[in-house]
Amino acid sequence: MKHLFPLAVVATLAACADTPPQTETGAAPPPTNDDLYLVGGYRSEDDWCQLTGETAFTVNFLDHTADLVSCPTGSAAAQSLVETQGARQVAETGGYTVYTIPRG
């Protein structure tokens, strides 16, 4: 019986590795480079999609008729932004996808 306990522990840990990631909570991960100037949450204060300011990288994407918003690439927040706001992808950098959203 003592030999079965370690096997059960290994099986339990292996099962945990296959579980999908939990819902995105807390602060969004920081970009991995300095291309983006993230101003603050776009739809709410804790939104992982961030209003994005001007940098040498973003200057060509800025438009006075649209908001520039960046979300962690592949995040649920990014998917939601595309589905609910009509966001159009314009770039990717530093683990983030950059979108433009027409002001309406």
Salt bridges, closest charged atoms under 4 A:
ASP47 OD2 - ARG43 NE 2.75
ASP63 OD1 - HIS64 ND1 3.69
ASP67 OD1 - ARG103 NE 2.75
